Amino acid sequence: MEEIVFFNPGDAIANSHDFGEALRSAEIYKTRNALQSPLVIVKPVNKDDAGFAVYFADEAAQQAETNKQQAYHIEKRM
């Protein structure tokens, strides 16, 4: 079963149409900032929205709190 989480699209650390590029961006961000906090790479639930985004895993909400948040499927946890 796929887990659906909600994020504010404006809070993304990185965005890309390519999963590999999103993964590289997440790895670089995590290394440069010596992060202990986990990151997630997500893909929008809505098929009309293409691409991937990187967020802090701690910022995920299980239900939309405001209409500003968008639903995503988690592709990879880091």
C-alpha positions as CSV (number, residue, x, y, z in Angstrom):
1,M,0.0,0.0,0.0
2,E,1.3,3.4,-1.0
3,E,1.6,6.0,1.7
4,I,0.1,9.4,0.9
5,V,1.5,12.4,2.7
6,F,0.8,16.2,2.3
7,F,3.3,19.0,1.9
8,N,3.2,22.7,1.1
9,P,4.7,22.8,-2.4
10,G,6.5,26.0,-1.5
11,D,8.5,24.2,1.2
12,A,10.3,21.9,-1.2
13,I,14.1,21.7,-0.9
14,A,14.4,20.7,-4.6
15,N,12.2,19.9,-7.6
16,S,13.0,18.0,-10.7
17,H,11.2,16.1,-13.6
18,D,13.8,13.4,-13.2
19,F,14.0,11.0,-10.2
20,G,17.8,10.7,-10.5
21,E,18.3,14.4,-10.5
22,A,16.0,14.8,-7.4
23,L,18.0,12.1,-5.7
24,R,21.3,13.8,-6.4
25,S,19.9,17.1,-5.2
26,A,18.8,15.5,-1.9
27,E,22.2,13.8,-1.4
28,I,24.1,17.1,-2.1
29,Y,21.8,19.1,0.2
30,K,22.1,16.5,3.0
31,T,25.9,16.3,2.7
32,R,26.5,20.1,2.5
33,N,24.2,20.8,5.5
34,A,25.3,17.8,7.6
35,L,21.6,16.9,8.1
36,Q,20.5,14.5,10.8
37,S,16.9,14.9,9.8
38,P,15.6,12.4,7.2
39,L,14.6,13.6,3.7
40,V,11.9,12.1,1.4
41,I,11.6,12.2,-2.4
42,V,8.0,12.3,-3.4
43,K,5.8,12.3,-6.5
44,P,2.5,14.1,-6.8
45,V,-0.6,11.9,-6.5
46,N,-2.3,14.0,-9.2
47,K,-1.2,12.5,-12.6
48,D,-1.3,15.9,-14.2
49,D,1.5,17.1,-12.0
50,A,4.8,15.7,-13.3
51,G,8.1,15.4,-11.5
52,F,9.6,14.8,-8.1
53,A,10.2,17.0,-5.0
54,V,12.4,16.7,-1.9
55,Y,11.1,17.6,1.6
56,F,12.1,17.1,5.2
57,A,10.3,13.9,6.3
58,D,9.4,15.6,9.6
59,E,7.2,18.1,7.8
60,A,4.9,15.5,6.4
61,A,1.2,15.5,7.5
62,Q,-1.0,12.5,7.1
63,Q,-4.0,14.7,6.3
64,A,-4.2,18.0,4.5
65,E,-4.3,20.8,7.1
66,T,-4.9,23.6,4.7
67,N,-5.8,23.9,1.0
68,K,-2.2,24.9,0.3
69,Q,-0.9,21.4,0.8
70,Q,-0.6,18.9,-2.0
71,A,-0.9,15.1,-1.8
72,Y,2.2,13.0,-2.6
73,H,3.3,9.4,-2.8
74,I,6.7,8.7,-1.1
75,E,9.2,7.4,-3.6
76,K,12.3,7.1,-1.4
77,R,13.2,7.9,2.2
78,M,16.8,9.1,2.9
